[in-house]
Amino acid sequence: MSAIFDRVLPLNLVANTAIFYVAVRLSGLRPKQILVPILLLHSTRHLGMMFLTRGATYPGLPLEFAYPAAFGDLLTAVLALVTIPIVLRGASLAKPAVWLFNIVGTIDLVAAITLATIHNAPVAMGPSYWIPAFWVPLLLVTHYVTFVLLRRRGDL
């Protein structure tokens, strides 16, 4: 029976992704009004460093998951933070900067989900389990929304 409970993470990912998707689809805002809060949200992805913090995970968390997840999130947080003033100024680099942030951030999440699955990381995530259970679906949906906005013609 415990093996079933060890697999709750995929259910949390799917359910929360659907919930956040519905919430985002309800808004009718301009791209900049949507992108700045998304970038602010992703600027807090330094929280992924919790996967390297004693006490935030159980002993035995696979390092093959923990290091790429932590540093991929940190890189994405830095890219998001640097991109905010570029978008706010309406600079010509805004769209390329958002593309870079969004591609790197999406690849990071897909890699982390894949590595967590391959290495059975959820059973050792401990208190950090809330990151993939709640945070990752929100991040996935906001990456999707950002891709939709980027595909529109014109400036951000």
N, C-alpha and C positions, 0 to 999 in steps of 0.2 A: 504494500500500500504506500510506503514512503516513496517509492520510485515514481508514483503518480504525482505526489506533491512536489517532487524535485523538478517536475516539468510544468509547473504553473506559470513560469516566466513567459513562454510563448503565448499563453492565453492572455496574460496581462498586456503583452505587447500588442496583440491584435485588438483587444477590447479598448485599450486607451488610445490607440491610433485611430480607431473609428470615432471615438468620442471627440478627440481633438480635431479630427477632420471636419466633422459636422460643425463644431464651434467656429472654425476658421471660415468655412464656406458661408456662414451667415452674415459676414461683414461685407460692405460695399465701399471700402475705402480706396483712396488713391495709393499707388505703389509706394511712395515715400512714407506714407502714414502706416503702411503695413511693414515695410522693411526695417525701419528704425527699431520698433519694438522687437522684431525677430532678431536683429543683430544684438540688441541689448540682452535678450534672453540667451543667445549663444555665447555672449561674452562671459557668462558665468559657467561655461563648460570646464573651467579650471577645477570644478568639483569632481571631475573624473580622476583627479590626482588622489582622491580618497581610496582608489583601488591599490595604492602603494602605501597606505597609512596603517600602521599597526593599530588594532582596536576597531578599525572600520571594516575589516574583513577577518575571516577566520584563517587560521594557519592552513596552508596548503592551497591557497588561491593560485592557480597556474600563472606563472610569470609570463608564459607565452600569450596569455590574454591581458594580464594586468599592465604590463609596460606599454604595449601598443595602444591599449584603450586610454590609459592615463595621458600619455604624451600626445596622442592624436587629438584628444579633447583639449589639451592645453594649446596646441598649435591652432586649432579651430577657434578657441576663445580669443587668442591674440589677433588672428585674422579678422574676426568679427569686430573687435574693439577698434582696430585700425581703420576698418571700413566705414564705421559710423560717421566720422566727420567728412569723409569723402562723399558719402551719400547726402548728408545734410547740406553741404556746399553746392551740390548739383554739379560736381566736377565731371569732366569728360571721362575720367577714370572710374566713375561710380559703377557703371555696368560691368566692366572687366573685373573690378575689385569684388563685386558681389558674386560674379561667376566663380572667381577663384575661391572665395570663402565657401560658397555653396558646394562646389565639387569636392574640395578637401574635406569639408564637414560630412558630406554624405558618404564618401569613401570610408572615412573614419568609423562612422556608425555601422555600415555594412560589414567592415572588417571586424569590428568589436563583436557584433552579433554572431558572426561566423566563428570567430575564435572562441567566444564563450560557449558556443554549441559544441565545437570540436573538442574542446578541453574540459567540458562539463564544469565550467566555472560557477554557475549559479549556486551550487551546493556549498561553496566556500566564500560566497560574497558577504555573508554576515549582514551587518547593518547597512552596508553599501548596496544591498539588493534593491533598495528604493530607486537607485539611479536607473537601472534598466527597466524596472517595473513601472515607473511613473514618468521619468524624465525622457528616456529614449523615444517613446511614442510621440511625445510633444515635439521633440527635435526632428523626428522623421517627417511629421506633418508640416512643420514650418520649412523644412528643406524643400518639400514638394511644392508648397505655396510659393516659395522663392523661385523655383524653376519655372512655375507658371508665369510669374511676374516678369522674369527675365526673357521669356519667349515673346512677350508683347513687343510690338514695334515702338521705337522712340526711346526717349530718355526715361530714367527712373524718376 
